């Protein structure tokens, strides 16, 4: 089985690894592997903390992926000798004022209605868990099974694991899909080279709509959603675990790394392919972070970046075959690409290799956006 995967972010890389393990000859096509949202993302593994009303299928997918992460990271480490920065020390979600606490109380009631274990904490208990929190923090929720991973370590590990199984990386841009006898037959690169394949997977994130040669409507709209992220450094421990906060209705998160890095994010901006870093975006992030953790302003500034998340029409992943035989989608993961990498790779590799697909992936077929038959 010859498979071409367009896009070498974490979804494309993880799927290539799993497909190669299944015996496929895999080619990854990407001019700059692991340089998109994967290089900007904070790496939160927080399906419980990020739960929203009406997203129960996405929650189930997220929980299935989070629960795979320990074994996934261990398998990568064994295959490559590379550490992914995986941590399973829980996520603390805190409220800055009484209105924020009411929102967290409502979220806890919703989580409990779905049978999700969370622990309600008083303000004092929050500060015991994270001593650097501001004295005025009103309360919070602890999701003990959530965690984090470092995408800047994860992506190179996935790339190395794939290469050890013979995955070929072509550092070119895919310009179009080859279609023969109404079936995907490979891809055409920007230098005119053709790569033949039995199946093609599109995992190009927000650039998924740029591919030529496809019948109209094959790929549902995938839009870029900008996120600005700040990285700080500290020589001494500052945070023990991923901490999310509500500050006067605004969301903020801080993800600590073992090497002293703290990632703060993220804005959510519908501005097309704009990746400019703005003073306003950074000010909002630092303002809210300082309200929760006043000592944050004493940390060393390391980096600021802006990335583009791939958003589908309903902000849920697009995973599965399309109306064009042999052409598959693995895109649209929005804010959850890092979290969903293990389960997405398992599902997509199974689809490409005609194996059993995890049932939890069924709601995310691209067919949900197909026009209703007349």
C-alpha positions as semicolon CSV with decimal commas, in nm:
position;residue;x (nm);y (nm);z (nm)
1;X;0,000;0,000;0,000
2;X;0,145;0,335;-0,111
3;X;0,019;0,633;0,091
4;X;0,097;1,000;0,043
5;X;0,023;1,234;0,334
6;X;0,009;1,606;0,258
7;X;0,113;1,795;0,570
8;X;0,371;1,712;0,837
9;X;0,220;1,865;1,147
10;X;0,154;1,635;1,441
11;X;-0,154;1,478;1,278
12;X;0,029;1,398;0,955
13;X;0,343;1,282;1,136
14;X;0,158;1,059;1,382
15;X;-0,056;0,906;1,107
16;X;0,252;0,841;0,892
17;X;0,416;0,658;1,184
18;X;0,110;0,443;1,251
19;X;0,054;0,367;0,881
20;X;0,420;0,267;0,842
21;X;0,383;0,038;1,142
22;X;0,095;-0,121;0,954
23;X;0,320;-0,200;0,660
24;X;0,243;0,090;0,425
25;X;0,502;0,271;0,215
26;X;0,442;0,628;0,332
27;X;0,554;0,957;0,179
28;X;0,508;1,282;0,370
29;X;0,492;1,601;0,164
30;X;0,558;1,931;0,341
31;X;0,801;2,213;0,262
32;X;0,852;2,290;0,633
33;X;0,767;1,993;0,859
34;X;0,634;2,068;1,208
35;X;0,657;2,443;1,153
36;X;0,290;2,541;1,164
37;X;0,052;2,529;1,460
38;X;0,249;2,233;1,596
39;X;0,547;2,459;1,670
40;X;0,335;2,724;1,844
41;X;0,091;2,512;2,043
42;X;0,119;2,487;2,421
43;X;0,042;2,115;2,424
44;X;-0,240;2,101;2,677
45;X;-0,406;1,761;2,715
46;X;-0,720;1,899;2,874
47;X;-1,042;1,751;2,733
48;X;-1,211;1,790;3,071
49;X;-1,101;2,149;3,134
50;X;-1,191;2,258;2,779
51;X;-1,534;2,094;2,773
52;X;-1,805;2,307;2,610
53;X;-2,180;2,255;2,594
54;X;-2,289;2,057;2,290
55;X;-1,944;1,907;2,230
56;X;-1,999;1,567;2,393
57;X;-1,871;1,366;2,090
58;X;-1,556;1,579;2,086
59;X;-1,517;1,522;2,460
60;X;-1,532;1,146;2,411
61;X;-1,273;1,168;2,133
62;X;-1,051;1,386;2,355
63;X;-1,078;1,151;2,652
64;X;-0,993;0,853;2,431
65;X;-0,686;1,035;2,302
66;X;-0,574;1,164;2,642
67;X;-0,598;0,813;2,783
68;X;-0,373;0,686;2,503
69;X;-0,103;0,948;2,564
70;X;0,100;0,775;2,833
71;X;0,154;0,464;2,620
72;X;0,192;0,678;2,305
73;X;0,472;0,887;2,460
74;X;0,641;0,579;2,607
75;X;0,633;0,402;2,270
76;X;0,785;0,705;2,099
77;X;1,059;0,728;2,361
78;X;1,141;0,359;2,321
79;X;1,148;0,387;1,940
80;X;1,359;0,704;1,922
81;X;1,521;0,772;2,258
82;X;1,356;1,117;2,252
83;X;1,155;1,268;2,535
84;X;0,821;1,430;2,444
85;X;0,780;1,627;2,768
86;X;0,464;1,431;2,852
87;X;0,315;1,508;3,195
88;X;0,003;1,368;3,360
89;X;-0,002;1,583;3,674
90;X;-0,352;1,725;3,626
91;X;-0,491;2,064;3,533
92;X;-0,606;2,333;3,775
93;X;-0,878;2,566;3,652
94;X;-0,928;2,877;3,868
95;X;-1,172;3,169;3,893
96;X;-1,057;3,526;3,949
97;X;-1,383;3,675;4,077
98;X;-1,734;3,572;4,185
99;X;-1,876;3,583;3,833
100;X;-1,593;3,363;3,707
101;X;-1,658;3,121;3,992
102;X;-2,024;3,096;3,892
103;X;-1,915;2,997;3,541
104;X;-1,686;2,731;3,686
105;X;-1,967;2,602;3,910
106;X;-2,189;2,568;3,602
107;X;-1,910;2,386;3,419
108;X;-1,862;2,148;3,712
109;X;-2,233;2,064;3,715
110;X;-2,215;1,989;3,342
111;X;-1,901;1,776;3,387
112;X;-2,058;1,579;3,669
113;X;-2,375;1,522;3,463
114;X;-2,150;1,343;3,212
115;X;-1,982;1,135;3,483
116;X;-1,647;1,320;3,459
117;X;-1,445;1,327;3,782
118;X;-1,344;1,678;3,889
119;X;-1,262;1,816;4,232
120;X;-1,400;2,153;4,345
121;X;-1,146;2,359;4,540
122;X;-1,176;2,667;4,757
123;X;-0,951;2,965;4,695
124;X;-0,725;2,854;4,980
125;X;-0,702;2,501;4,837
126;X;-0,614;2,644;4,495
127;X;-0,330;2,843;4,651
128;X;-0,209;2,536;4,836
129;X;-0,198;2,351;4,505
130;X;-0,028;2,647;4,330
131;X;0,131;2,883;4,585
132;X;0,204;3,156;4,328
133;X;-0,167;3,222;4,266
134;X;-0,302;3,562;4,365
135;X;-0,463;3,590;4,712
136;X;-0,794;3,694;4,558
137;X;-0,852;3,378;4,351
138;X;-1,203;3,263;4,450
139;X;-1,193;2,891;4,381
140;X;-1,131;2,632;4,114
141;X;-1,158;2,284;3,972
142;X;-0,891;2,016;3,958
143;X;-0,903;1,772;3,665
144;X;-0,657;1,514;3,800
145;X;-0,620;1,310;3,480
146;X;-0,552;1,596;3,236
147;X;-0,195;1,688;3,151
148;X;0,039;1,828;2,887
149;X;0,306;1,746;2,630
150;X;0,570;1,960;2,461
151;X;0,482;1,982;2,088
152;X;0,833;2,102;2,007
153;X;0,963;1,772;2,141
154;X;0,671;1,561;2,020
155;X;0,698;1,655;1,651
156;X;1,072;1,568;1,614
157;X;1,010;1,239;1,796
158;X;0,729;1,152;1,555
159;X;0,944;1,248;1,258
160;X;1,230;1,031;1,382
161;X;0,999;0,737;1,456
162;X;0,855;0,754;1,105
163;X;1,195;0,780;0,939
164;X;1,313;0,470;1,125
165;X;1,025;0,281;0,964
166;X;1,106;0,410;0,617
167;X;0,870;0,707;0,596
168;X;0,997;0,931;0,316
169;X;0,988;1,307;0,367
170;X;0,962;1,531;0,059
171;X;1,022;1,896;0,143
172;X;0,807;2,041;-0,134
173;X;0,459;2,192;-0,154
174;X;0,180;1,971;-0,288
175;X;0,014;2,167;-0,565
176;X;-0,261;1,927;-0,668
177;X;-0,406;1,578;-0,652
178;X;-0,367;1,338;-0,941
179;X;-0,704;1,196;-1,038
180;X;-0,735;0,901;-1,274
181;X;-1,053;0,712;-1,351
182;X;-1,232;0,925;-1,091
183;X;-0,994;0,805;-0,819
184;X;-0,708;0,977;-0,635
185;X;-0,383;0,842;-0,777
186;X;-0,118;1,059;-0,609
187;X;-0,004;1,420;-0,585
188;X;0,169;1,676;-0,805
189;X;0,436;1,890;-0,641
190;X;0,513;2,256;-0,703
191;X;0,816;2,159;-0,916
192;X;0,601;1,942;-1,142
193;X;0,710;1,612;-0,989
194;X;0,439;1,349;-0,951
195;X;0,423;1,102;-0,663
196;X;0,197;0,805;-0,730
197;X;-0,006;0,653;-0,448
198;X;-0,292;0,417;-0,376
199;X;-0,434;0,660;-0,121
200;X;-0,384;1,027;-0,037
201;X;-0,444;1,189;0,302
202;X;-0,481;1,566;0,328
203;X;-0,353;1,684;0,669
204;X;-0,246;2,036;0,576
205;X;-0,422;2,224;0,855
206;X;-0,548;2,571;0,757
207;X;-0,392;2,529;0,410
208;X;-0,618;2,232;0,333
209;X;-0,822;2,439;0,090
210;X;-0,522;2,524;-0,131
211;X;-0,499;2,192;-0,312
212;X;-0,585;2,183;-0,681
213;X;-0,724;1,905;-0,897
214;X;-1,018;1,819;-0,672
215;X;-1,386;1,815;-0,765
216;X;-1,580;2,103;-0,608
217;X;-1,695;2,033;-0,253
218;X;-1,445;1,752;-0,187
219;X;-1,291;1,941;0,107
220;X;-1,526;2,129;0,343
221;X;-1,407;2,480;0,427
222;X;-1,113;2,490;0,668
223;X;-1,031;2,838;0,794
224;X;-0,727;2,973;0,979
225;X;-0,782;3,094;1,337
226;X;-0,492;3,296;1,474
227;X;-0,349;3,236;1,820
228;X;-0,076;3,444;1,983
229;X;0,139;3,273;2,247
230;X;0,405;3,399;2,490
231;X;0,694;3,194;2,628
232;X;0,868;3,293;2,952
233;X;1,154;3,130;3,142
234;X;1,222;3,083;3,510
235;X;1,529;2,935;3,683
236;X;1,321;2,828;3,983
237;X;0,991;2,634;4,000
238;X;0,695;2,865;3,944
239;X;0,400;2,642;3,848
240;X;0,350;2,276;3,933
241;X;0,095;2,191;3,665
242;X;-0,104;2,335;3,375
243;X;-0,320;2,616;3,511
244;X;-0,619;2,759;3,330
245;X;-0,798;3,068;3,449
246;X;-1,111;3,272;3,400
247;X;-1,036;3,640;3,450
248;X;-1,346;3,860;3,426
249;X;-1,486;3,621;3,167
250;X;-1,166;3,589;2,963
251;X;-0,978;3,260;2,939
252;X;-0,604;3,226;2,995
253;X;-0,376;2,925;3,033
254;X;-0,021;2,869;3,155
255;X;0,168;2,547;3,080
256;X;0,495;2,478;3,267
257;X;0,780;2,270;3,126
258;X;1,041;2,078;3,320
259;X;1,318;2,301;3,178
260;X;1,167;2,620;3,327
261;X;0,969;2,737;3,024
262;X;0,614;2,863;3,083
263;X;0,380;2,896;2,787
264;X;0,100;3,154;2,811
265;X;-0,187;3,161;2,566
266;X;-0,371;3,212;2,361
267;X;-0,567;3,466;2,167
268;X;-0,835;3,348;1,926
269;X;-0,865;3,574;1,624
270;X;-1,053;3,530;1,296
271;X;-0,812;3,727;1,077
272;X;-0,737;3,496;0,788
273;X;-0,372;3,409;0,733
274;X;-0,241;3,698;0,943
275;X;0,042;3,578;1,169
276;X;0,155;3,918;1,298
277;X;0,223;3,945;1,668
278;X;0,038;4,246;1,808
279;X;0,086;4,465;2,112
280;X;-0,282;4,429;2,198
281;X;-0,274;4,051;2,190
282;X;0,033;4,033;2,412
283;X;-0,103;4,292;2,653
284;X;-0,425;4,094;2,701
285;X;-0,234;3,773;2,773
286;X;0,007;3,934;3,019
287;X;-0,270;4,136;3,185
288;X;-0,479;3,827;3,261
289;X;-0,178;3,615;3,356
290;X;-0,067;3,882;3,603
291;X;-0,413;3,896;3,765
292;X;-0,386;3,524;3,844
293;X;-0,012;3,504;3,912
294;X;0,131;3,845;4,009
295;X;0,488;3,712;4,009
296;X;0,469;3,636;3,638
297;X;0,604;3,982;3,555
298;X;0,938;3,894;3,717
299;X;1,005;3,606;3,476
300;X;1,238;3,629;3,179
301;X;1,076;3,696;2,841
302;X;1,183;3,425;2,593
303;X;0,963;3,431;2,282
304;X;0,636;3,536;2,128
305;X;0,476;3,361;1,832
306;X;0,151;3,349;1,640
307;X;0,013;3,036;1,476
308;X;-0,290;2,937;1,272
309;X;-0,532;2,673;1,397
310;X;-0,736;2,486;1,134
311;X;-1,107;2,538;1,202
312;X;-1,377;2,336;1,026
313;X;-1,732;2,474;0,994
314;X;-1,824;2,320;1,333
315;X;-1,470;2,344;1,483
316;X;-1,446;1,964;1,503
317;X;-1,203;1,740;1,314
318;X;-1,257;1,617;0,960
319;X;-1,138;1,256;0,952
320;X;-1,218;0,999;0,689
321;X;-1,283;0,928;0,323
322;X;-1,428;1,188;0,089
323;X;-1,654;1,161;-0,213
324;X;-1,338;1,113;-0,424
325;X;-1,230;0,748;-0,389
326;X;-0,882;0,713;-0,247
327;X;-0,876;1,066;-0,102
328;X;-0,900;1,115;0,275
329;X;-0,907;1,406;0,517
330;X;-0,726;1,445;0,850
331;X;-0,764;1,814;0,920
332;X;-0,976;2,073;1,102
333;X;-0,861;1,983;1,452
334;X;-0,881;2,350;1,560
335;X;-0,751;2,391;1,920
336;X;-0,714;2,018;1,977
337;X;-0,455;1,890;1,730
338;X;-0,194;1,801;1,991
339;X;-0,447;1,641;2,225
340;X;-0,610;1,441;1,946
341;X;-0,290;1,318;1,778
342;X;-0,288;0,961;1,922
343;X;-0,651;0,877;1,854
344;X;-0,652;1,058;1,518
345;X;-0,344;0,865;1,405
346;X;-0,502;0,537;1,510
347;X;-0,827;0,618;1,331
348;X;-0,674;0,759;1,013
349;X;-0,418;0,481;0,977
350;X;-0,697;0,225;1,022
351;X;-0,902;0,397;0,749
352;X;-0,607;0,410;0,510
353;X;-0,517;0,045;0,574
354;X;-0,878;-0,080;0,568
355;X;-0,861;-0,183;0,932
356;X;-1,112;-0,146;1,218
357;X;-1,171;0,221;1,298
358;X;-1,226;0,332;1,660
359;X;-1,598;0,392;1,707
360;X;-1,528;0,719;1,887
361;X;-1,407;0,869;1,554
362;X;-1,734;0,801;1,367
363;X;-1,898;1,143;1,432
364;X;-1,611;1,323;1,259
365;X;-1,651;1,194;0,907
366;X;-1,633;1,466;0,637
367;X;-1,963;1,323;0,511
368;X;-2,145;1,529;0,775
369;X;-2,098;1,831;0,548
370;X;-2,209;1,657;0,229
371;X;-2,517;1,805;0,062
372;X;-2,836;1,621;0,144
373;X;-2,958;1,409;-0,148
374;X;-3,247;1,566;-0,333
